[in-house]
Amino acid sequence: MVKVAVIGGTGYAGAELVRILSGHPYAELTMITSRQYAGQPFSDVYPAMAGVVNLTCEAFSEEAVSEAADVIFTALPHKASMNVVPGLIARGKKVVDLSADFRFKDPALYEAWYESHQAKDLVKTAVYGLPEIYFDDIQKASLVGNPGCYPTSVLLPLLPLIKAPFIDCDSIVADSKSGTSGAGRSASLATQFCEVNEGFKAYKVAAHRHNPEMDEVLSLFSGRTIHIAFTPHLVPMTRGMLTTIYVGLKESVSMQDVASYLDSFFANKPFVRICPRGRFPNTMYVKGTNYCDIGFQVTERTKHLVLISAIDNLVKGASGQAVQNMNIMLGLPETAGLDQVPFPL
């Protein structure tokens, strides 16, 4: 059994890590840290975990965490991770970071959208943790920057097609809708019940920090500069993310051609499901799972390809993908601990 720790285990992503790891056949969860709840049983913070997780939250100590675990998940806010991760890597630990601190290859791009970066040397060696794309690099990595939820939902449908001759890379628009858990557990007026119930709104229009993350990955993968238009929306549900992407077409393409690209690219990728023609993703069908469902439609009238994806923003969009990355880093079965069966309703 590999010993694992979760740093920042009482936020939504951290708690989701604890949930998944508690049932992992090859992992033993040995430590959960929390600044706010240090000294309290984890099951007091999340009563659903009573009888499942018997650990008490602890204050963070680099030495204690390093002694307790071989693999460490850092579920900390942006900027906090970059102050914690270098010491863990120096001690020979494998780290999967769920913040944005190690997602970007260009530190200047990170600094333009986030904060001054204090661990630029590690940025060079960190691997972007989108397993369906960077599996081989993740296998050799000591530090993985886990992708954001919106980028995961946009990149998985787009990357298999971005080099296709019929795709107009200068005409891509992505529109995403997320449940409120994506905003985190900290109290916020914007996510209080009365502010979101029976409403549906866009936010951070043309200014969301996940946009440059998408642009950088698409540009590096395609070998050319790509900027997409992206608008996120908040919907009154707890978890789930639905993304619709509109791609201009340079030439006519058949539904079968698109299906061939997607089927070939995702062959033997256990967590991507391509919907049959005429069926489209629904957040209900992926809730609580690590699946990404993808559907598509060619519109001859407007000469567009419409791509639609659905993920659980806390699982494939965060903690499930992080565990998938750990599995790959350790040479474990990729699906270990992630074989949750979707709810039929």
N, C-alpha and C positions, 0 to 999 in steps of 0.2 A: 504493500500500500504506500502510495506517495502521500507525504504529509503536506497539507495546504493551509494557508492562512488567508483571511480576508481583512484587509485594512480599510476601515470605513464601512463596517458591515451592517449598519443600521439605516442607511439610506435605502431607497427603493432598489437600486441596482445591486447594492451590497447584500440586501436581504434576499434578493432573487438568487444571487450566487450561493448564499447559505442554503437556500431551498434545494437548488440543483445539486450542490456538492454533498448534501446530507444523504442523497441516494446514489452517489457515484460508486460503482463497484470497485474502482481502483484507487480511490482517494479517501484519506482520513482528514476531516476538518479538525484542526488542532487549536486554532486561535481565531477569535473575532475581536477586532479592536473598534472602539468607538469613543470619541472624545466626550460626547454628550452623555452617554449611558455607561461609562466605565463603572464597574462594580455591580451592575445589574445583570441578572440572567437574561440571555437573549430572548427567551420565551416570555419574559415580562414585557419586552418591547414589542414583540410580535407573538401574541398568544396562540396563533395558529401553529406555532412550532413547539408547543408544549408536548413533551413526550417524544419529540423528534430530535430536537437539538438541546443538549444539556450543558452547553458552554455558557460561561459568564463573560460579558464584554470586558475588555481590558483597555487600559490606556496604551497608546503606541510606544513601543521601545524597540529600536532597531535591533538591539542585541537579543531581546526576548523573542521577537518575531523570527529572527534568523535561526535561533536555536530550536524553535517550535516547528518550522516548516521548510520544505525544499522548494515549493512553488508558492508564490505570493501574488494575490490579486489586490491591486490598489484601486479601490472604488472611492476615490477622493475627488474633491473639486479641482478644476483647472488651477494650475500654479502650485497647489499643495503637493501634487504627485511629484513634480520635478525636484522637490526638496527632499523627498523620501526615497525615490527609486535609486539614485546613484549609490547610496550606501548599501542597499540590498544587492545590487549588481556587483559591487566591489567584494561582497562576501560570497560571491559565487552562486547566488540564488537566481532562479528563473522567475521573471515577473511578467504578468499580463496587466497592463494599465488601462483602466476604463475611462480616464480623462482624455482630453485632447492634447496633452503635453507631448506625446510621442507619436502622434499620427502623421505629422507633416515631415516631409524630407527637407523642405526649405525653412530654416528657423525664422528667416525674415518674414515669410508669409504668416507663420504662427504669430509673430510679434505684431504684425499689422492688424490682426483680428482679436488677439487675446492679450498677452502680457509680455514683458521682457522675459526671455528664456534663460534659465540659470544652468541648464545641463545640455548645452549644444553638442558636446562630444557624443553623448548618448543618442542624440537625434540621428546621427550618421549611421549608427549600427542598429537602431530599432527597426523592426519589420512591421509594415502595415498589416493588421490582422484580419484580412478578408480571405478566409480559407479557400473559397472556390477559385480565387485568382492567384494567391501567393502561397499555396500549400508547401512547395519545396523550400521557399525561404523561411517559412514558419518552422519547419522541421529543424532548422539549424539555428534558430534564434534563441537568445537569452532574454531579450526584451521585445515584447509585442505591444504595439499601440492598437488597442481595440477600436474599430471604427465607430463613428457615431451612428445613431439610429437612422436618421434621415439619409446619410450617405449610403448605408447598407441597402436601404429600400430603393435608392436611385441607381446605384452602381451595379447591383446584380442584374437587373434587366438590361442595362445599357452596354456594359462592357463586352458581352459576347458579340454585339452588333456594331460597335463603334468604328471598327476598321472595314466594315462592309462597304463596297463601292456605291451602294444606293443610299447611304446615310449622309445627310447634310449636317455636318458637325457644327455648323454655324447657326443652326436653327433648332435648338433643343430647349424645351420648356418643361420644367418639372413642378408638379403641384402635389403637396403632401398634406395628409390630415392625420393628426396624432391624438391619442388619448392623453389625459392630463398627467399621468404618472411620468411622462417624459420631462416634465418640469421639475421633478425631484420632490423630496419630502418636506423640505423647509417651507415654513408658512409663507404664503404669498397671496396678496389680494387677488391677483389675476387668476388664480386657480381655486379660489374658494367656491363652494357649491353654488351660491347665488350668482356668482359672476360667470359661471360656465353652463349651468343647467339651462336647458331649452334655448341654447345659443350656439352659434357657429361662427367663428371669426378667423380672419387672417392676422398674422402678427409678424413682426420683423421682416416686412416686405422688402425684398432686394437687399436685406441687411443681416441675414442669418449667418452665424459663424460656421455652419456646416457647408455653406455654399463653396468657399474656397477649398475645403477638403475634397469635395466632389471634383472641382475643377482640376486640382493637382493630380489626383489619381487618374482621371480621364486623360489628361495631357500626357502624363508619363506612360500610360499604357498604350496610347495611340501614336505617340511620337510627334504630336503636334499640339499647339496651344488650343485649348477648348475652354470656353466659358459658357455655362448654361444659366438660363433664367430660372430662379427657384423661389417659390412662395410656400411657406408652411402655414397650416391652419390648426386650430385647436377645436376638438370636438368633445362633447360631454360624455365621454366614456373613460373608464379607468385605464385600460391598456389596449393597444392595437394601433396599427399604422397602415394607411392605404395611400399609395402613391400612384399618380397618373403622369405619364411622360409623353409629350408630343414631339415627334421627331420629323422634320421635313425630309422628303424623299427627293433625291436627284433624278431618279428613274423609277419606272414601274417595278414593283416587286410583288410576288405572289405570297399568299398566306403560307403556302408550303415551303417557300424559300426561307421565310422568317423562322418557321418551325424547325427547319433543318439546322439553321445556325444555333438556335437555342438548345435543341436536343443534343447536338454534337458537343456543344460547349459544356453542358451540364451532365453529360453521361457519367455515371458513377459518382455524382455529387449527391450525397444522401439527403441533404436538407433543402434542395431546390426542387419544387414540383411545378411542371409546366401544365397549365390547365388545358383540357381539350378545347378544340375550336368551339366558340359560342358560349363558353363558360368563363367567368371572370373571378378574380380573387375576392375573398370576403374576410375581414379581420376575424370574424367568428370562427373560421375554419383553421386558424393558426394559433388561437389563443392558448397561452401556456406552453407552446412548443417552440422548437428551434427551426421550424420550417419557414421558407420564403416561397410563397405561391406567386407565379407569374402568368399573366394572360396578355393577349395582344390582339390588335385588329388593324388591318390595312384599310385606309379610307381613300379610295380612288378619286372621289370627288374633290378632296382638298389636297391630295397627294401627301398624306401624312401616315406615319406609323404610330399607333397609340399603344404604349406599354403600360401595364398595370401590375403593381406588386402589392402584396400584403404580408406583413410580419407582425409578431408581437414585439413591441418596442423594448420591452424589458428582457426578452429572451434572445431571439436572433438579432435584435437591435442593441443588445448590451451583454447580459450575463451568460446567456446560452452560448453566444458566439465566443465569449471569453473562455468558457470551459472547452468548447470545440478547439480553440487555439491551444489550450493546455494539453489536450489529448494529442494533438499533432506534435507539439514540442517534445512530448515524452515518448512518442512512438506507440501510444495506446490506440485502441480502436477509436476512430473519429467520432463515432456515435455514443461512446461510453457516457452514461449518465444523462443522455439527451434523448432517450427513446420514449419520451412522453407521447401518449396517444391523444390526438385532438379530441375535444368534446364534440359530439355530433350536434349539439344544440348550444 
